């Protein structure tokens, strides 16, 4: 590192991207979210990653299954509201023991402005655990990349479904009024 | 395959599609198209969906992107395709050249008592696929059309979409293996993955 020691810490989103690259992720399905904007941009700009915009999150669960049938690793980016859309599709993951890594930006919790986000946001973790997805939660920027790397490891070493919840406090509450 | 009603026998249709399949990879949807594929003979290059309705086309997309040098055919029913219509929009954006989707359309939910599906009265799947950007579409109701499509699947330069008009009969169920882990592992082994 040629940067001085006092240089600002790297952005946690860039560090998550580095974790995806280190794990040789080749397909990234996503439904856009403001909290994922930087990561989506990095994935779209990477020539070794096929970034696949989805109309609804459950498509990404099926995409991940197909990719693994063909030998490629995936990550699936969504907002917490999208987890509810995935519930039945996770039966595919479970029945076939497909590896799955979902990176979920949380809404409906810390300083949420929009009450319509709250019902799914407060049940996101429970919904995932109901379908036996392993859930890891990130509250601090310095834990983000390490947690994603750990989820990738256990998912692809053990043929398991995992989700990393990136908390709303970490991302920063959405600003509605400028 | 005489079709006075201009619809094909589904078992004859799947045979025509798979007759000279070579190393074609096949994904089938819940549920009758999985039995159709099994009726031709079980094959480790087949991945049958026994659930996750609406998943077939997207499983096909993930597979085609991961295996760009192999041809992938998704065969599913109208009800299964209707549940995952968004997949056509997603596929329309990607349009991998090695993906073909054939929807066996009898306008009914055959597994649940032959209730009418949306395609029976109002919805045209070909129109949806085209509007999603999948421009190479085929509306097939005879054996000649099927054989032409089967040939194109092997050498297409873009994603193909076919609607195959089939009759509403229910031929005897021929069940493929249903253990998901087994189906996954043998499929990966068949294409040389660990």
Interface residues (C-beta under 8 A of the other chain):
Chain A: X26 X27 X50 X52 X53 X54 X55 X56 X58 X59 X60 X61 X62 X63 X64 X65 X66 X67 X68 X69 X70 X71 X72 X74 X88 X89 X91 X92 X95 X96 X97 X98
Chain B: X27 X47 X49 X50 X51 X52 X53 X54 X55 X56 X58 X59 X60 X61 X62 X63 X64 X65 X66 X67 X84 X86 X87 X89 X90 X93 X94 X180 X181 X183 X184 X187 X188 X191 X193
